[in-house]
Amino acid sequence: MIKVFLVEDESIIRRGIRDNIDWEANGFQFVGEAGDGEYAYPLIVEAAPDILITDVKMPFMDGLELSRLVKKALPDTKIIILSGYNEFDYAKEAIKIGISDYILKPVTSAALVDALKKVADMIREEKEKEKLLERYFASYKKYTEFLDQTDYRGADRRLMEEFLKLGSVEEIGDFIEEYFAAVGENNYKSLLLRQYMVMDIFYCVQEFLRSLGLESEIPEGFQDIKRIPQIITEVDSSKRYLTELFTCALQARNRASYDRYGQVIRQARQFIQENYARGDFSLNLVAAHIGVSPSYFSSIFRQETGQTFVECLTKVRIESACELLKCTNLRTAEIGERVGYNDPHYFSATFKKVMGMTPKEYKISVNTRSAR
């Protein structure tokens, strides 16, 4: 039975809710009621209900303040707020507190029972997950004790962690075969040990993805540990499952890596375009702007673009110089200064290295082509 406590200052409404719902028939146990938050709080702590139904506006202590106290004392208790039409602004604050549902008055018994059943389903699901985790953590404890009595330690968990960080999708099949070989045929053919082994890998993959903030990237089917006992009945099916699990994990890692590097490079390129004319412009300045170390930025910039930072900056500056040579009558030294070169001789030398001619020769060639 899901225990329910009711707090409502209007006695008619409170009695109506209490007396018009068949609590037991709907799977609930009505464990108490009160007319204001201050009186209700100690009774709620004592009763420890699964669900608290409370009005918002009440004398002495309102429903939101009561909810804050209850959430602090009984964090697992779910709370349903009842509110009048003109009090809907309270909803935002209720969301911050962690309220499970927010119902506008007037509310019918049927509507309240529907809301209660939805919250009850949430509670049962959470409790089922807790029980499942308790069972598997108990199994995992037995598993680690079992490992101390076998040669399974030959398959070092660190190898798996390193593979998740550095391995490729193409290497997954070979890695799993090598891992099973390290475990030993006598061990992985044991159904009990194979279950523990796959669970260990499952937890390792989940921890790895959590460390990268990628839990949501894994398909739902590979987040459900309850599937494992059905999958590992055969060695081959165990390997197939692990192959698919590793594939999902490494693909998620690769996507996140690509997205992360891509964002860094896009920020860097934009910053270069906006600031290349600064005479003090440097790799350190870009790295500081995007919030990474200079060495890290230098490494990923070359890796992702195929050129060094200096090569990229030089290309942007010389392209800009070419435009100015085509469209203005500025002197070479002025153009060099406008694109970030304070030394006119260094500008001319760099321009010739990139374009195969001096800025003056380039301007003449452009004018000649235009005259034709």
Buried (B, 14 or more C-beta within 10 A) or exposed (E): EBBBBBBBBBEEBBEBBBEEBEBEEBEBEBBBBBBBBBBBBEBBBEBEBBBBBBBBBBEEBBBBBBBBBBBEEBEEBBBBBBBEEEBEEBBEBBEEBEBBBBBBBEBEEEEBBBBBBEBBEBBEEEEEEEEEEEEBEEBBEEBEEBBEEBEBEEBEEEBBBEBBEEBEBEBBBEBBEBBBEBBBEEBBEBBEBBBBBBBBBBBBBBEBBEEBEBEEBBEEEBBEBEEBEEBBEEBEEBBEBBBBBBBBBBEBBEEBEEEEBEEBBEBBBEBBEEBBBEEEBEBEBBBEBBEBEBEEBBEBBBEBBEEEBEBBBBBBBBEBBBEBBEEEEBEBBEBBBBBBBEEBEEBBEBBBEBBEEBBEEBBEEBEEEEEE
